[in-house]
Amino acid sequence: MTSTLLIVQIVLAIAITISVLLQKSSSIGLGAYSGSNESMFGAKGPTGFLAKATFTLAFLFVANTLFLGFLYTEENSKSVVDNIKSSVPVSAEKISAPAPVAPIAPLAPESNQTAK
């Protein structure tokens, strides 16, 4: 799934680059090569169409980027330690700390005097 979306991301980046370069700018750029077939895009020529196409491609690019980020975060949220299987079973009882033991008061000395 992520590899397909990554390919879509690359195609969108190339398409945005081409649509930006085809737009007219102050220095004309590659917009001069858009041809004289401007009647296909309407009375304004390709300016409105290319602006809308660039906006749409940019929106798809951002949405795809966010979705890819979400998928990569979900895949990489697990640690390598989660996949390690221990040969010694560890139970919760062994992990818990032993209960503290109260100190024992010293006993009074016994008298060993016996009555004779």
C-alpha positions as CSV (number, residue, x, y, z in Angstrom):
1,M,0.0,0.0,0.0
2,T,2.7,2.4,0.9
3,S,4.8,1.6,-2.1
4,T,1.8,2.4,-4.4
5,L,1.2,5.7,-2.6
6,L,4.9,6.5,-2.9
7,I,4.7,6.0,-6.6
8,V,1.6,8.2,-6.7
9,Q,3.5,10.8,-4.7
10,I,6.3,10.9,-7.3
11,V,3.9,11.2,-10.2
12,L,2.0,14.0,-8.5
13,A,5.3,15.9,-7.9
14,I,6.2,15.6,-11.5
15,A,2.7,16.7,-12.6
16,I,2.8,19.7,-10.3
17,T,6.2,20.7,-11.7
18,I,5.0,20.5,-15.2
19,S,1.8,22.4,-14.6
20,V,3.7,25.2,-12.8
21,L,6.3,25.4,-15.6
22,L,3.5,25.6,-18.3
23,Q,1.8,28.6,-16.7
24,K,2.6,32.1,-18.0
25,S,4.9,34.1,-15.9
26,S,6.5,37.5,-16.2
27,S,9.4,35.9,-18.0
28,I,7.1,33.6,-20.1
29,G,9.1,30.4,-19.1
30,L,7.8,27.3,-20.8
31,G,4.4,28.9,-21.2
32,A,5.4,30.0,-24.6
33,Y,5.3,26.4,-25.7
34,S,1.7,25.8,-24.7
35,G,0.8,26.3,-28.3
36,S,-1.9,28.2,-30.1
37,N,-4.6,25.8,-29.4
38,E,-6.0,28.0,-26.6
39,S,-9.6,27.6,-27.7
40,M,-9.6,24.1,-26.1
41,F,-9.3,25.6,-22.6
42,G,-11.9,28.5,-23.1
43,A,-11.7,32.2,-23.8
44,K,-9.0,33.0,-21.2
45,G,-6.7,30.3,-22.6
46,P,-4.9,27.8,-20.5
47,T,-4.4,30.2,-17.6
48,G,-7.5,29.4,-15.7
49,F,-7.3,25.7,-16.5
50,L,-3.6,25.4,-15.5
51,A,-4.3,27.3,-12.3
52,K,-7.1,25.0,-11.3
53,A,-5.1,21.9,-12.3
54,T,-2.2,23.1,-10.2
55,F,-4.4,23.7,-7.2
56,T,-6.0,20.3,-7.6
57,L,-2.7,18.5,-8.0
58,A,-1.3,20.4,-5.0
59,F,-4.3,19.4,-2.8
60,L,-3.8,15.8,-3.8
61,F,-0.1,16.0,-3.1
62,V,-0.7,17.3,0.4
63,A,-3.4,14.8,1.1
64,N,-1.2,11.9,-0.1
65,T,1.7,13.2,2.0
66,L,-0.4,13.3,5.1
67,F,-1.8,9.8,4.5
68,L,1.7,8.4,3.8
69,G,2.9,10.0,7.1
70,F,0.1,8.4,8.9
71,L,0.9,5.0,7.5
72,Y,4.6,5.2,8.1
73,T,3.9,6.2,11.8
74,E,1.5,3.3,12.2
75,E,4.1,0.8,10.8
76,N,7.0,2.2,12.8
77,S,5.3,2.6,16.1
78,K,6.3,-0.8,17.2
79,S,9.8,-1.3,18.7
80,V,12.2,-4.1,17.7
81,V,12.1,-5.2,21.3
82,D,8.4,-6.1,20.8
83,N,9.4,-8.8,18.3
84,I,11.9,-10.5,20.6
85,K,10.7,-13.8,22.0
86,S,12.3,-14.9,25.2
87,S,13.1,-18.5,25.9
88,V,12.5,-18.0,29.6
89,P,8.9,-17.3,30.5
90,V,8.5,-14.1,32.5
91,S,5.5,-13.8,34.7
92,A,4.2,-10.7,36.5
93,E,4.8,-12.4,39.9
94,K,8.5,-12.6,39.3
95,I,8.7,-9.0,38.1
96,S,6.9,-7.5,41.1
97,A,9.1,-6.3,44.0
98,P,9.0,-8.3,47.2
99,A,6.9,-6.9,50.0
100,P,8.9,-5.1,52.7
101,V,9.5,-7.1,55.9
102,A,9.0,-5.4,59.2
103,P,12.1,-5.6,61.5
104,I,11.9,-8.1,64.3
105,A,12.3,-6.7,67.8
106,P,15.1,-8.3,69.8
107,L,14.0,-10.8,72.5
108,A,14.6,-10.3,76.1
109,P,17.4,-12.5,77.5
110,E,16.2,-15.6,79.1
111,S,17.4,-16.5,82.6
112,N,18.9,-19.9,82.8
113,Q,18.6,-20.1,86.5
114,T,16.9,-23.2,87.6
115,A,15.8,-23.8,91.1
116,K,17.6,-26.7,92.8
